[in-house]
């Protein structure tokens, strides 16, 4: 089963599925919690105040991130182009 691609400029950027097993790097414009997730303090992006915050399943946060690391949970990180 695939996940739909979402892109702000109309192109398919794809996504990265990640769990709490380590940092994922790239250029991301959105993080969607598939299961309740907590962003680790090593997460690097332009949205402040989210480190340590629990994101309920179904929540999508928009911004720009270059590194995403979870304390727990599962998220889709949408690639920016």
N, C-alpha and C positions, 0 to 999 in steps of 0.2 A: 504494500500500500504506500503510495507516495503522498507527499504533502504539497499543497499548492504553492507556487512561487508568487511572491508579492514584491513589487518594486514601485518606487515613487515615480520613476521615469518611463514606465511602460515596458521595460525589459525584464527578462527572467533572471534574477540574480541568484536564486537558489537559497538554501538554508543549511544550517549545521545543527544537528540534534546533539545535545550534550547533557551529561549528568554531573554529579559531584566528583567525578574522577580526575579532575585537573583543569587547567586553564586552556581555553580555546582562543586562538588569535586570528585576526583578520580585520576586515572593515565591515561593521554591522550597523544597521539603522533601526532595528527593532529586536526586542527580546520578548518572546511569548512563553509564558509558563504553561506547560502541558500537565504538570503535577505541581502541587504547592512547592515553591522553590525559594531559596534564600541566596542572595548575591553575596559573595565573599568580598572581603576588603581589598583583594588583589584585582578586582574588576576595574578596568580603566575606561572612562568615557566622559562625555560632557554633561551628564546628568548627575548632580550631586545629591547626597542624602539617601541613596538607595542601598548602600552597603549595609548588610545585616538585616534589611527589611524583608519580611516574608511576602512573596508575591503569590496570591491565591491562584489556583488553576484557572486558566482562561484569561488571565491578565496579560495585556500587551503593553509594553513600555517603549516609546519611541525616543530616539536620540542617536548619538554616534558613539560606538564602542570599538576599541582595538584589542581588548582582552576581556574575556568573560570567564569567571570562575565561580562555581556554586559551592555553597556550604552544604546544600542538599537540594533534592528535587530534580526535575527534568525541564529543559527549555529548548525552544527552537530559536536560533539566532539567525536573523535574516541578513544575507549578504548585501552590502551596498556596492554599487558599481561606480 
